[in-house]
Amino acid sequence: MSHNLSTYTRDDVMRKPVVVIAAVVVIVAAAGVGGYFVFHKNNNLTTQASTGTTSSSVQTLQGNALITSVFTKLEAQVPTVTDFYLTDQTNDGNNLIGKKGEYVYAGHFFDSRTNYTPQDANYNTVAAKDDHTGSSAYGTDAGGTIEIFANNTNAKARGAYLEAMNSSAGPLGGGDQRVVGNVVLRVASGYTATQQTQMLDLMQKDLEP
């Protein structure tokens, strides 16, 4: 059935220009504020980007800067955490950093509650000083580790491997880990179960900006 102007009431006819004008105003206003915002989640860290030129973007820490931020907060929150250092190809005890499918960035922290005794390259006992240089290198057994991967798939594969290893009997067992986006958080077997959960929770919280 076709319609003509006589089909509409006077109010219908009067409203049409108003609706069109309102729509034009909304479009112009949207164009004037510089585009639209896109929000996405990465490692439980929210980042913001804009296609416009008048809005600013909020960047989150990444790589070694993120690890340093988390460990610095951890030292302030837990008195027994007295040192940390960043991992590179010269001091990575696993010799995995940067290899295909493995972590791209990593770091370790020292917590005296684990009763771990740091040693130098000659296996001499050394103190874990708060110098963040890795000169008295130690691994996850000293407290905990953060490993950052290129993507969530690689992080989950690492988490599954660590889960199997930590669930086994023997000297390699008893630790715990948690995958958060493309980050793997690890804690030492020397902690109690309650302490393991506490430290994982703190590290995950400290990932937030």
Backbone as a printed PyTorch tensor [residue, N CA C, xyz], in Angstrom:
tensor([[[  0.8500,  -1.1890,   0.0000],
         [  0.0000,   0.0000,   0.0000],
         [  0.8860,   1.2390,   0.0000]],

        [[  0.6700,   2.1860,  -0.9860],
         [  1.4790,   3.3940,  -1.0800],
         [  0.9180,   4.4700,  -0.1790]],

        [[  1.8140,   5.3960,   0.2000],
         [  1.4220,   6.4900,   1.0640],
         [  1.6320,   7.7940,   0.3260]],

        [[  0.8100,   8.7550,   0.6210],
         [  1.0700,  10.1110,   0.1600],
         [  1.0100,  11.0400,   1.3550]],

        [[  1.2080,  12.3110,   1.1050],
         [  1.2880,  13.2600,   2.1980],
         [  0.0470,  13.2840,   3.0520]],

        [[ -1.1250,  12.9930,   2.4350],
         [ -2.3730,  13.0420,   3.1960],
         [ -2.4760,  11.9380,   4.2200]],

        [[ -1.6390,  10.9080,   4.0940],
         [ -1.6560,   9.7880,   5.0350],
         [ -1.0900,  10.2050,   6.3840]],

        [[ -0.1600,  11.1770,   6.4310],
         [  0.5100,  11.5810,   7.6550],
         [ -0.2540,  12.6960,   8.3420]],

        [[ -0.1730,  12.7440,   9.6260],
         [ -0.7730,  13.8320,  10.4010],
         [  0.1140,  15.0530,  10.2920]],

        [[ -0.4000,  16.1710,  10.7190],
         [  0.3810,  17.4110,  10.6970],
         [  1.6220,  17.2790,  11.5800]],

        [[  1.4620,  16.5750,  12.7420],
         [  2.6070,  16.4040,  13.6380],
         [  3.7130,  15.5910,  12.9740]],

        [[  3.3160,  14.5520,  12.1800],
         [  4.3170,  13.7370,  11.4950],
         [  5.1270,  14.5860,  10.5320]],

        [[  4.4350,  15.4040,   9.7870],
         [  5.1020,  16.2360,   8.8000],
         [  6.0370,  17.2260,   9.4720]],

        [[  5.6270,  17.7940,  10.5990],
         [  6.4390,  18.7910,  11.2910],
         [  7.6630,  18.1680,  11.9600]],

        [[  7.5630,  16.8830,  12.3630],
         [  8.6850,  16.2440,  13.0700],
         [  9.8130,  15.8560,  12.1390]],

        [[  9.5250,  15.5370,  10.8920],
         [ 10.5450,  15.0120,   9.9850],
         [ 11.7570,  15.9360,   9.8390]],

        [[ 11.5640,  17.2390,   9.5800],
         [ 12.7530,  18.1100,   9.4860],
         [ 13.5460,  18.1690,  10.7740]],

        [[ 12.8410,  18.1100,  11.9090],
         [ 13.5280,  18.1660,  13.1960],
         [ 14.4430,  16.9730,  13.3740]],

        [[ 13.9590,  15.7690,  13.0130],
         [ 14.7560,  14.5470,  13.1490],
         [ 15.9740,  14.6160,  12.2640]],

        [[ 15.7870,  15.0890,  11.0140],
         [ 16.9020,  15.1800,  10.0800],
         [ 17.9450,  16.1650,  10.5910]],

        [[ 17.4920,  17.3210,  11.0690],
         [ 18.4210,  18.3320,  11.5840],
         [ 19.1950,  17.7950,  12.7860]],

        [[ 18.4920,  17.0950,  13.6930],
         [ 19.1500,  16.5270,  14.8750],
         [ 20.2150,  15.5320,  14.4780]],

        [[ 19.9230,  14.7090,  13.4600],
         [ 20.8960,  13.7090,  13.0070],
         [ 22.1300,  14.3870,  12.4460]],

        [[ 21.9240,  15.4690,  11.6640],
         [ 23.0500,  16.2000,  11.0950],
         [ 23.9090,  16.8100,  12.1930]],

        [[ 23.2600,  17.3740,  13.2240],
         [ 23.9930,  17.9650,  14.3390],
         [ 24.8490,  16.9240,  15.0390]],

        [[ 24.3080,  15.7160,  15.2690],
         [ 25.0550,  14.6460,  15.9340],
         [ 26.2650,  14.2460,  15.1160]],

        [[ 26.0890,  14.1210,  13.7740],
         [ 27.1960,  13.7150,  12.9050],
         [ 28.2960,  14.7580,  12.9080]],

        [[ 27.8940,  16.0360,  12.7990],
         [ 28.8790,  17.1180,  12.7950],
         [ 29.6220,  17.1700,  14.1220]],

        [[ 28.8850,  16.9990,  15.2340],
         [ 29.5240,  17.0370,  16.5550],
         [ 30.5270,  15.9190,  16.7080]],

        [[ 30.1610,  14.7250,  16.2170],
         [ 31.0810,  13.5800,  16.3160],
         [ 32.3320,  13.8410,  15.5140]],

        [[ 32.1900,  14.4210,  14.3160],
         [ 33.3550,  14.7220,  13.4860],
         [ 34.2330,  15.7620,  14.1450]],

        [[ 33.6330,  16.6690,  14.8980],
         [ 34.3860,  17.7550,  15.5070],
         [ 35.2430,  17.3510,  16.6630]],

        [[ 34.9550,  16.1990,  17.3020],
         [ 35.7480,  15.8030,  18.4710],
         [ 36.9160,  14.9240,  18.0880]],

        [[ 37.1200,  14.7000,  16.7750],
         [ 38.3400,  14.0080,  16.3640],
         [ 38.2030,  12.5130,  16.2580]],

        [[ 37.0810,  11.9900,  15.8060],
         [ 36.9740,  10.5700,  15.5370],
         [ 36.3920,   9.7970,  16.6910]],

        [[ 36.7520,   8.5130,  16.7940],
         [ 36.1900,   7.6520,  17.8170],
         [ 37.2980,   6.9810,  18.6020]],

        [[ 36.9460,   6.4790,  19.7750],
         [ 37.9120,   5.8110,  20.6500],
         [ 37.7630,   4.3070,  20.5300]],

        [[ 38.8800,   3.6240,  20.5670],
         [ 38.8810,   2.1640,  20.5620],
         [ 39.5600,   1.7020,  21.8380]],

        [[ 38.8760,   0.9130,  22.6230],
         [ 39.4420,   0.3910,  23.8590],
         [ 39.6890,  -1.1030,  23.6780]],

        [[ 40.8180,  -1.5730,  24.1130],
         [ 41.0680,  -3.0080,  24.0640],
         [ 41.8740,  -3.4160,  25.2740]],

        [[ 41.8540,  -4.7170,  25.5550],
         [ 42.5680,  -5.2540,  26.7110],
         [ 43.7660,  -6.0450,  26.2280]],

        [[ 44.8910,  -5.8740,  26.9170],
         [ 46.0940,  -6.6270,  26.6040],
         [ 46.8350,  -6.8920,  27.9070]],

        [[ 46.9870,  -8.1770,  28.2540],
         [ 47.6290,  -8.5590,  29.5240],
         [ 46.8910,  -7.9830,  30.7170]],

        [[ 45.5800,  -7.8140,  30.5910],
         [ 44.7950,  -7.1770,  31.6390],
         [ 45.1750,  -5.7090,  31.8170]],

        [[ 45.8740,  -5.1430,  30.8520],
         [ 46.2430,  -3.7450,  30.9100],
         [ 45.4540,  -3.0200,  29.8380]],

        [[ 44.6980,  -1.9810,  30.2060],
         [ 43.8580,  -1.2910,  29.2490],
         [ 44.6580,  -0.2210,  28.5210]],

        [[ 44.5780,  -0.2330,  27.1810],
         [ 45.2060,   0.8050,  26.3950],
         [ 44.1300,   1.5240,  25.6170]],

        [[ 44.4040,   2.7610,  25.2450],
         [ 43.4160,   3.5800,  24.5700],
         [ 44.0480,   4.1900,  23.3430]],

        [[ 43.3160,   4.1560,  22.2120],
         [ 43.8160,   4.7660,  20.9930],
         [ 42.7020,   5.5460,  20.3480]],

        [[ 43.0450,   6.5450,  19.5360],
         [ 42.0420,   7.3640,  18.8760],
         [ 42.4320,   7.5990,  17.4470]],

        [[ 41.4280,   7.6540,  16.5570],
         [ 41.7030,   7.9430,  15.1610],
         [ 41.7500,   9.4380,  14.9170]],

        [[ 41.3760,  10.2470,  15.8880],
         [ 41.3530,  11.6910,  15.7250],
         [ 42.6730,  12.3240,  16.0920]],

        [[ 42.7560,  13.6090,  15.8470],
         [ 44.0010,  14.3150,  16.1150],
         [ 43.9480,  15.1250,  17.4070]],

        [[ 42.7530,  15.3040,  17.9550],
         [ 42.6340,  16.1520,  19.1400],
         [ 42.6450,  15.3750,  20.4430]],

        [[ 42.5700,  14.0530,  20.3690],
         [ 42.5360,  13.2440,  21.5870],
         [ 43.8970,  12.6300,  21.8340]],

        [[ 44.2350,  12.4240,  23.0990],
         [ 45.5220,  11.8360,  23.4570],
         [ 45.3540,  10.3560,  23.7420]],

        [[ 46.4180,   9.5790,  23.5620],
         [ 46.3730,   8.1510,  23.8310],
         [ 47.0920,   7.8560,  25.1280]],

        [[ 46.6670,   6.7980,  25.7850],
         [ 47.2620,   6.3890,  27.0550],
         [ 48.0520,   5.1160,  26.7990]],

        [[ 49.3650,   5.1770,  26.9590],
         [ 50.2120,   4.0270,  26.7050],
         [ 50.5330,   3.3130,  28.0190]],

        [[ 50.5840,   2.0040,  27.9820],
         [ 50.9670,   1.2380,  29.1580],
         [ 52.4170,   0.7890,  29.0290]],

        [[ 53.0460,   0.4640,  30.1480],
         [ 54.4190,   0.0020,  30.1310],
         [ 54.5140,  -1.3530,  29.4440]],

        [[ 55.6250,  -1.5950,  28.8130],
         [ 55.8470,  -2.8500,  28.1160],
         [ 57.2610,  -3.3470,  28.3850]],

        [[ 57.5010,  -4.6230,  28.0950],
         [ 58.8400,  -5.1870,  28.1560],
         [ 59.5220,  -5.0130,  29.4950]],

        [[ 60.8040,  -4.6470,  29.4430],
         [ 61.5840,  -4.5030,  30.6680],
         [ 61.0520,  -3.4020,  31.5770]],

        [[ 60.4450,  -2.3670,  30.9780],
         [ 59.8700,  -1.2890,  31.7910],
         [ 58.7220,  -1.8040,  32.6430]],

        [[ 57.9240,  -2.7090,  32.0810],
         [ 56.8150,  -3.3010,  32.8350],
         [ 57.3370,  -4.1830,  33.9620]],

        [[ 58.3380,  -5.0090,  33.6750],
         [ 58.9150,  -5.8920,  34.6950],
         [ 59.5140,  -5.0680,  35.8320]],

        [[ 60.2540,  -4.0310,  35.4900],
         [ 60.8550,  -3.1590,  36.5040],
         [ 59.7900,  -2.5080,  37.3700]],

        [[ 58.7050,  -2.0630,  36.7470],
         [ 57.6150,  -1.4370,  37.4990],
         [ 56.9900,  -2.4120,  38.4890]],

        [[ 56.7270,  -3.6330,  38.0490],
         [ 56.1120,  -4.6350,  38.9220],
         [ 57.0270,  -4.9700,  40.0930]],

        [[ 58.3010,  -5.1940,  39.8200],
         [ 59.2350,  -5.5780,  40.8750],
         [ 59.4950,  -4.4240,  41.8520]],

        [[ 59.5050,  -3.2020,  41.3560],
         [ 59.6860,  -2.0460,  42.2340],
         [ 58.5150,  -1.9300,  43.2100]],

        [[ 57.3070,  -2.1360,  42.6960],
         [ 56.1270,  -2.1280,  43.5660],
         [ 56.2000,  -3.2720,  44.5750]],

        [[ 56.6850,  -4.4290,  44.1060],
         [ 56.7620,  -5.6040,  44.9720],
         [ 57.7330,  -5.3530,  46.1280]],

        [[ 58.8720,  -4.7310,  45.8420],
         [ 59.8320,  -4.4120,  46.9020],
         [ 59.2110,  -3.4840,  47.9450]],

        [[ 58.3610,  -2.5700,  47.5000],
         [ 57.7210,  -1.6330,  48.4360],
         [ 56.6330,  -2.3110,  49.2550]],

        [[ 56.0410,  -3.3710,  48.7110],
         [ 54.9280,  -4.0400,  49.3770],
         [ 55.3740,  -5.1840,  50.2900]],

        [[ 56.4900,  -5.8110,  49.9570],
         [ 56.9400,  -7.0030,  50.6980],
         [ 58.3580,  -6.7580,  51.2050]],

        [[ 58.5500,  -6.5360,  52.4950],
         [ 59.8770,  -6.2030,  53.0390],
         [ 60.9510,  -7.2530,  52.7690]],

        [[ 60.5520,  -8.5160,  52.6330],
         [ 61.5390,  -9.5760,  52.4220],
         [ 61.9960,  -9.6750,  50.9710]],

        [[ 61.3480,  -8.9450,  50.0660],
         [ 61.8180,  -8.8570,  48.6750],
         [ 62.8430,  -7.7370,  48.6190]],

        [[ 64.1180,  -8.1050,  48.4240],
         [ 65.1990,  -7.1350,  48.5670],
         [ 66.0280,  -6.9210,  47.3050]],

        [[ 65.6850,  -7.5800,  46.2200],
         [ 66.4650,  -7.3870,  45.0010],
         [ 65.7000,  -7.9430,  43.8070]],

        [[ 66.0060,  -7.4500,  42.6300],
         [ 65.5290,  -8.0310,  41.3750],
         [ 66.4990,  -7.6450,  40.2720]],

        [[ 66.4410,  -8.3550,  39.1640],
         [ 67.2450,  -7.9740,  38.0010],
         [ 66.5340,  -8.4330,  36.7350]],

        [[ 66.8990,  -7.8240,  35.6300],
         [ 66.3270,  -8.1550,  34.3350],
         [ 67.1960,  -9.1900,  33.6340]],

        [[ 66.5460, -10.0510,  32.8810],
         [ 67.2410, -11.1310,  32.1890],
         [ 67.5890, -10.7170,  30.7570]],

        [[ 68.7750, -11.1040,  30.3130],
         [ 69.1480, -10.9330,  28.9110],
         [ 69.8780, -12.1940,  28.4540]],

        [[ 70.4460, -12.1540,  27.2730],
         [ 71.0750, -13.3560,  26.7250],
         [ 72.3510, -13.7570,  27.4650]],

        [[ 72.9010, -12.8420,  28.2510],
         [ 74.1330, -13.1720,  28.9640],
         [ 73.8850, -13.7900,  30.3340]],

        [[ 72.6890, -13.5850,  30.8900],
         [ 72.4480, -14.0950,  32.2450],
         [ 71.1900, -14.9410,  32.3610]],

        [[ 70.6330, -15.3680,  31.2340],
         [ 69.4430, -16.2080,  31.2660],
         [ 69.8480, -17.6540,  31.5190]],

        [[ 69.5720, -18.1250,  32.7160],
         [ 69.9430, -19.4940,  33.0740],
         [ 69.2570, -20.5460,  32.2280]],

        [[ 68.0920, -20.2210,  31.6670],
         [ 67.3760, -21.1700,  30.8090],
         [ 67.8680, -21.1310,  29.3690]],

        [[ 68.6020, -20.0790,  29.0020],
         [ 69.0710, -19.8830,  27.6290],
         [ 67.9140, -19.9470,  26.6260]],

        [[ 66.8110, -19.2930,  26.9860],
         [ 65.6210, -19.3100,  26.1320],
         [ 65.2310, -17.9390,  25.5950]],

        [[ 65.6700, -16.8900,  26.2330],
         [ 65.1710, -15.5610,  25.9120],
         [ 65.4050, -15.1930,  24.4450]],

        [[ 64.3360, -14.7460,  23.8050],
         [ 64.4160, -14.3180,  22.4180],
         [ 64.2950, -15.4170,  21.3890]],

        [[ 64.3270, -16.6730,  21.8230],
         [ 64.2130, -17.7740,  20.8680],
         [ 62.7670, -17.9660,  20.4340]],

        [[ 62.5750, -18.5980,  19.2980],
         [ 61.2520, -18.7550,  18.7150],
         [ 60.2790, -19.4050,  19.6970]],

        [[ 59.1720, -18.7310,  19.9420],
         [ 58.1380, -19.2580,  20.8210],
         [ 58.3960, -19.0610,  22.2980]],

        [[ 59.5760, -18.5400,  22.6460],
         [ 59.9210, -18.3700,  24.0610],
         [ 59.7190, -16.9170,  24.4930]],

        [[ 60.0430, -16.6230,  25.7460],
         [ 59.8210, -15.2790,  26.2500],
         [ 60.7840, -14.2930,  25.6000]],

        [[ 60.2850, -13.0740,  25.4400],
         [ 61.0570, -12.0030,  24.8290],
         [ 61.7370, -11.1520,  25.9110]],

        [[ 61.0730, -11.0430,  27.0570],
         [ 61.6070, -10.3130,  28.2060],
         [ 61.3900, -11.1670,  29.4510]],

        [[ 62.2700, -11.0020,  30.4360],
         [ 62.1100, -11.7450,  31.6950],
         [ 62.8940, -11.0470,  32.7970]],

        [[ 62.5610, -11.3900,  34.0320],
         [ 63.2710, -10.8680,  35.1850],
         [ 62.9680, -11.7150,  36.4060]],

        [[ 63.8540, -11.6490,  37.4070],
         [ 63.7120, -12.4370,  38.6280],
         [ 63.8050, -11.5260,  39.8520]],

        [[ 63.1310, -11.9250,  40.9250],
         [ 63.2740, -11.1910,  42.1830],
         [ 63.6930, -12.1410,  43.3010]],

        [[ 64.2950, -11.5600,  44.3290],
         [ 64.7920, -12.3290,  45.4720],
         [ 63.9470, -12.0420,  46.7030]],

        [[ 63.5260, -13.1140,  47.3790],
         [ 62.7480, -13.0030,  48.6110],
         [ 63.3830, -13.9280,  49.6400]],

        [[ 63.8060, -13.3650,  50.7600],
         [ 64.5220, -14.1540,  51.7680],
         [ 63.6540, -15.2470,  52.3820]],

        [[ 62.3390, -15.1480,  52.2560],
         [ 61.4580, -16.1810,  52.8240],
         [ 61.6040, -17.5270,  52.1290]],

        [[ 62.1770, -17.5360,  50.9330],
         [ 62.3490, -18.8070,  50.2120],
         [ 63.5500, -19.5970,  50.7190]],

        [[ 64.3860, -18.9510,  51.5670],
         [ 65.6060, -19.5850,  52.0940],
         [ 66.5750, -19.9870,  50.9860]],

        [[ 66.5290, -19.2590,  49.8850],
         [ 67.4400, -19.5110,  48.7750],
         [ 68.7590, -18.7840,  49.0370]],

        [[ 69.8820, -19.4520,  48.7580],
         [ 71.2080, -18.8630,  48.9570],
         [ 71.8300, -18.5300,  47.6080]],

        [[ 71.9360, -17.2610,  47.2520],
         [ 72.5440, -16.8910,  45.9640],
         [ 74.0110, -17.2910,  45.9030]],

        [[ 74.4560, -17.6550,  44.7030],
         [ 75.8480, -18.0180,  44.4890],
         [ 76.3720, -17.3090,  43.2460]],

        [[ 77.6980, -17.0890,  43.2120],
         [ 78.2890, -16.5000,  42.0180],
         [ 78.6100, -17.5900,  41.0050]],

        [[ 79.2950, -17.2120,  39.9260],
         [ 79.6040, -18.1720,  38.8620],
         [ 80.4880, -19.3180,  39.3350]],

        [[ 81.2130, -19.0940,  40.4390],
         [ 82.0840, -20.1310,  40.9960],
         [ 81.4270, -20.8670,  42.1540]],

        [[ 80.1150, -20.6710,  42.2890],
         [ 79.3160, -21.3300,  43.3300],
         [ 79.6920, -20.8920,  44.7410]],

        [[ 80.2420, -19.6950,  44.8440],
         [ 80.5060, -19.1260,  46.1600],
         [ 79.2570, -18.3830,  46.6300]],

        [[ 78.9590, -18.5250,  47.9340],
         [ 77.7930, -17.8490,  48.4850],
         [ 77.9920, -16.3420,  48.4550]],

        [[ 76.9850, -15.6460,  47.9530],
         [ 77.0510, -14.1820,  47.8850],
         [ 75.7430, -13.6060,  48.4110]],

        [[ 75.7940, -12.3470,  48.7980],
         [ 74.5840, -11.6710,  49.2760],
         [ 73.7860, -11.1380,  48.0890]],

        [[ 72.4740, -11.2050,  48.2120],
         [ 71.6120, -10.6190,  47.1940],
         [ 71.4170,  -9.1550,  47.5300]],

        [[ 72.1850,  -8.2970,  46.8640],
         [ 72.1390,  -6.8720,  47.1530],
         [ 71.0790,  -6.1900,  46.2850]],

        [[ 70.5780,  -5.0980,  46.7950],
         [ 69.5470,  -4.3700,  46.0760],
         [ 70.1890,  -3.4640,  45.0200]],

        [[ 70.8630,  -4.0950,  44.0270],
         [ 71.5260,  -3.2990,  42.9980],
         [ 70.9250,  -3.5330,  41.6070]],

        [[ 70.0700,  -4.5430,  41.4920],
         [ 69.3230,  -4.7920,  40.2560],
         [ 70.2140,  -5.0380,  39.0430]],

        [[ 71.4250,  -5.5250,  39.2790],
         [ 72.3460,  -5.7320,  38.1670],
         [ 72.4240,  -7.1880,  37.7220]],

        [[ 71.9740,  -8.0990,  38.5530],
         [ 72.0940,  -9.5090,  38.2070],
         [ 73.4870, -10.0540,  38.4330]],

        [[ 74.3360,  -9.2930,  39.1470],
         [ 75.7070,  -9.7430,  39.3880],
         [ 75.7410, -10.9890,  40.2670]],

        [[ 74.7600, -11.1140,  41.1490],
         [ 74.6180, -12.3620,  41.9170],
         [ 73.3590, -13.0510,  41.3980]],

        [[ 73.4750, -13.5800,  40.1980],
         [ 72.3130, -14.0830,  39.4660],
         [ 71.6420, -15.2410,  40.1860]],

        [[ 70.3390, -15.2590,  40.1110],
         [ 69.5100, -16.3170,  40.6950],
         [ 68.2880, -16.4760,  39.7990]],

        [[ 67.5820, -17.5830,  40.0040],
         [ 66.4200, -17.8630,  39.1780],
         [ 65.1300, -17.8150,  39.9790]],

        [[ 64.1180, -18.5070,  39.4840],
         [ 62.7970, -18.4940,  40.1110],
         [ 62.8390, -19.0100,  41.5410]],

        [[ 63.7500, -19.9370,  41.8310],
         [ 63.8280, -20.5170,  43.1720],
         [ 64.1120, -19.4760,  44.2540]],

        [[ 64.6520, -18.3210,  43.8540],
         [ 64.9790, -17.2910,  44.8400],
         [ 63.7660, -16.4720,  45.2420]],

        [[ 62.7010, -16.5490,  44.4860],
         [ 61.5010, -15.7660,  44.7840],
         [ 60.4610, -15.9030,  43.6990]],

        [[ 60.7630, -15.3210,  42.5520],
         [ 59.7900, -15.4110,  41.4680],
         [ 60.3090, -14.8050,  40.1900]],

        [[ 59.5160, -14.9570,  39.1450],
         [ 59.9290, -14.5720,  37.7990],
         [ 58.7450, -14.0120,  37.0270]],

        [[ 59.0330, -13.0650,  36.1490],
         [ 58.0630, -12.6190,  35.1520],
         [ 58.6460, -12.9170,  33.7820]],

        [[ 57.8590, -13.5670,  32.9320],
         [ 58.2520, -13.8460,  31.5590],
         [ 57.2130, -13.2290,  30.6250]],

        [[ 57.6610, -12.4280,  29.6720],
         [ 56.7550, -11.7800,  28.7350],
         [ 56.9500, -12.3780,  27.3430]],

        [[ 55.8690, -12.8360,  26.7490],
         [ 55.9080, -13.4920,  25.4490],
         [ 55.3130, -12.5950,  24.3670]],

        [[ 55.5150, -12.9920,  23.1280],
         [ 54.9990, -12.2030,  22.0130],
         [ 53.4860, -12.2650,  21.9280]],

        [[ 52.9000, -13.3550,  22.4280],
         [ 51.4490, -13.5020,  22.3430],
         [ 50.9580, -14.4590,  23.4210]],

        [[ 49.6310, -14.5260,  23.5560],
         [ 49.0110, -15.3670,  24.5730],
         [ 49.2100, -16.8490,  24.2900]],

        [[ 49.2500, -17.2300,  23.0060],
         [ 49.4290, -18.6420,  22.6480],
         [ 50.7460, -19.1730,  23.1960]],

        [[ 51.8200, -18.4290,  22.9920],
         [ 53.1250, -18.8520,  23.5070],
         [ 53.1570, -18.8560,  25.0290]],

        [[ 52.4960, -17.8720,  25.6330],
         [ 52.4570, -17.8130,  27.0960],
         [ 51.7080, -19.0100,  27.6720]],

        [[ 50.5900, -19.3830,  27.0510],
         [ 49.8270, -20.5320,  27.5380],
         [ 50.6070, -21.8290,  27.3650]],

        [[ 51.3550, -21.9470,  26.2920],
         [ 52.1770, -23.1480,  26.0900],
         [ 53.2430, -23.2410,  27.1820]],

        [[ 53.8500, -22.1210,  27.5090],
         [ 54.8490, -22.0880,  28.5800],
         [ 54.1980, -22.4280,  29.9210]],

        [[ 53.0050, -21.8690,  30.1560],
         [ 52.2980, -22.1540,  31.3960],
         [ 51.9780, -23.6290,  31.5450]],

        [[ 51.5700, -24.2630,  30.4460],
         [ 51.2560, -25.6960,  30.4890],
         [ 52.5040, -26.5270,  30.7850]],

        [[ 53.6230, -26.1400,  30.1910],
         [ 54.8900, -26.8310,  30.4470],
         [ 55.2960, -26.6990,  31.9190]],

        [[ 55.2050, -25.4780,  32.4370],
         [ 55.5780, -25.2460,  33.8370],
         [ 54.6310, -25.9650,  34.7940]],

        [[ 53.3580, -26.0120,  34.4320],
         [ 52.3820, -26.7240,  35.2690],
         [ 52.7610, -28.1830,  35.3990]],

        [[ 53.1370, -28.8020,  34.2880],
         [ 53.5400, -30.2110,  34.3170],
         [ 54.8130, -30.3950,  35.1300]],

        [[ 55.7610, -29.4700,  34.9580],
         [ 57.0300, -29.5730,  35.6810],
         [ 56.8330, -29.3470,  37.1750]],

        [[ 56.0350, -28.3320,  37.5290],
         [ 55.8390, -28.0070,  38.9400],
         [ 54.9640, -29.0060,  39.6760]],

        [[ 54.1990, -29.7860,  38.9160],
         [ 53.3520, -30.8080,  39.5310],
         [ 54.1010, -32.1080,  39.7590]],

        [[ 55.3080, -32.2000,  39.2250],
         [ 56.0770, -33.4330,  39.3440],
         [ 56.7940, -33.4930,  40.6870]],

        [[ 57.1920, -34.6820,  41.0440],
         [ 57.9970, -34.8480,  42.2560],
         [ 59.4430, -34.4840,  41.9380]],

        [[ 60.2050, -34.2380,  42.9580],
         [ 61.6200, -33.9660,  42.7390],
         [ 61.9590, -32.5040,  42.9160]],

        [[ 63.2080, -32.1540,  42.6700],
         [ 63.6900, -30.7980,  42.9440],
         [ 63.0470, -29.7220,  42.0690]],

        [[ 62.5130, -30.0740,  40.9100],
         [ 61.9100, -29.0960,  40.0210],
         [ 60.4380, -28.8520,  40.3260]],

        [[ 59.8710, -29.6590,  41.2010],
         [ 58.4470, -29.5440,  41.5000],
         [ 58.1690, -28.5550,  42.6220]],

        [[ 56.8860, -28.2420,  42.7850],
         [ 56.4530, -27.4700,  43.9360],
         [ 56.2870, -25.9840,  43.7250]],

        [[ 56.7140, -25.4600,  42.5620],
         [ 56.5080, -24.0440,  42.2880],
         [ 55.0810, -23.8080,  41.8170]],

        [[ 54.7930, -22.5760,  41.4830],
         [ 53.4640, -22.2670,  40.9550],
         [ 53.6060, -21.1750,  39.9080]],

        [[ 52.6070, -21.0470,  39.0430],
         [ 52.6520, -20.0860,  37.9570],
         [ 51.2370, -19.6430,  37.5870]],

        [[ 51.1610, -18.5340,  36.8560],
         [ 49.8760, -18.0110,  36.4150],
         [ 50.0840, -17.2930,  35.0890]],

        [[ 49.2060, -17.5490,  34.1300],
         [ 49.2680, -16.8900,  32.8210],
         [ 48.2820, -15.7280,  32.8130]],

        [[ 48.7790, -14.5400,  32.5130],
         [ 47.9420, -13.3320,  32.4320],
         [ 48.1930, -12.7020,  31.0680]],

        [[ 47.3090, -12.9420,  30.1180],
         [ 47.5260, -12.4410,  28.7630],
         [ 48.7570, -13.0770,  28.1610]],

        [[ 49.7440, -12.2570,  27.7620],
         [ 50.9810, -12.8120,  27.2190],
         [ 52.1120, -12.7980,  28.2550]],

        [[ 51.7250, -12.7560,  29.5260],
         [ 52.6960, -12.7450,  30.6300],
         [ 52.5460, -14.0110,  31.4640]],

        [[ 53.6770, -14.6030,  31.8230],
         [ 53.6870, -15.7410,  32.7480],
         [ 54.3230, -15.2830,  34.0580]],

        [[ 53.5840, -15.4370,  35.1450],
         [ 54.0750, -15.1120,  36.4850],
         [ 54.4580, -16.4160,  37.1690]],

        [[ 55.6290, -16.4310,  37.7990],
         [ 56.1100, -17.6490,  38.4530],
         [ 56.5690, -17.3370,  39.8670]],

        [[ 56.3720, -18.2980,  40.7760],
         [ 56.8550, -18.1480,  42.1500],
         [ 57.5470, -19.4220,  42.5990]],

        [[ 58.4030, -19.2660,  43.5970],
         [ 59.3010, -20.3300,  44.0280],
         [ 58.5950, -21.4340,  44.8060]],

        [[ 59.1990, -22.6050,  44.7640],
         [ 58.7060, -23.7370,  45.5550],
         [ 58.9890, -23.5390,  47.0370]],

        [[ 59.9180, -22.6360,  47.3700],
         [ 60.2710, -22.3970,  48.7710],
         [ 59.2040, -21.6610,  49.5580]],

        [[ 58.2600, -21.0550,  48.8790],
         [ 57.1340, -20.4170,  49.5630],
         [ 56.1520, -21.4680,  50.0730]],

        [[ 55.3900, -21.1120,  51.0840],
         [ 54.2340, -21.9340,  51.4490],
         [ 53.1610, -21.7350,  50.3760]],

        [[ 52.1530, -22.5900,  50.3910],
         [ 51.0670, -22.4660,  49.4120],
         [ 50.3800, -21.1000,  49.5250]],

        [[ 50.1740, -20.6430,  50.7570],
         [ 49.5390, -19.3460,  50.9770],
         [ 50.4050, -18.2170,  50.4430]],

        [[ 51.7170, -18.3130,  50.6670],
         [ 52.6310, -17.2860,  50.1750],
         [ 52.6930, -17.2730,  48.6510]],

        [[ 52.6370, -18.4430,  48.0350],
         [ 52.6270, -18.5120,  46.5770],
         [ 51.4340, -17.7470,  46.0030]],

        [[ 50.2670, -18.0020,  46.5590],
         [ 49.0600, -17.3080,  46.0940],
         [ 49.1730, -15.8090,  46.3370]],

        [[ 49.6840, -15.4420,  47.4970],
         [ 49.8570, -14.0290,  47.8370],
         [ 50.7470, -13.3210,  46.8170]],

        [[ 51.8830, -13.9330,  46.4890],
         [ 52.8300, -13.2920,  45.5870],
         [ 52.2980, -13.2440,  44.1530]],

        [[ 51.6170, -14.2790,  43.7200],
         [ 51.0180, -14.2620,  42.3850],
         [ 49.9440, -13.1810,  42.2930]],

        [[ 49.1420, -13.0580,  43.3450],
         [ 48.0960, -12.0340,  43.3630],
         [ 48.7070, -10.6300,  43.3180]],

        [[ 49.7690, -10.4200,  44.0890],
         [ 50.4150,  -9.1090,  44.1080],
         [ 51.0120,  -8.7690,  42.7410]],

        [[ 51.6950,  -9.7320,  42.1310],
         [ 52.2990,  -9.4730,  40.8270],
         [ 51.2360,  -9.1820,  39.7800]],

        [[ 50.1470,  -9.9470,  39.8040],
         [ 49.0860,  -9.7090,  38.8310],
         [ 48.4920,  -8.3210,  39.0260]],

        [[ 48.2590,  -7.9360,  40.2760],
         [ 47.7220,  -6.6080,  40.5620],
         [ 48.6890,  -5.5190,  40.1240]],

        [[ 49.9870,  -5.7600,  40.3270],
         [ 50.9910,  -4.7610,  39.9840],
         [ 51.2110,  -4.6290,  38.4870]],

        [[ 50.6670,  -5.5590,  37.6960],
         [ 50.7240,  -5.4170,  36.2480],
         [ 49.8540,  -4.2650,  35.7840]],

        [[ 48.8220,  -3.9440,  36.5860],
         [ 47.9380,  -2.8530,  36.2110],
         [ 48.6730,  -1.5230,  36.3400]],

        [[ 48.3580,  -0.5730,  35.4660],
         [ 49.0600,   0.7160,  35.5120],
         [ 48.6990,   1.5240,  36.7610]]])
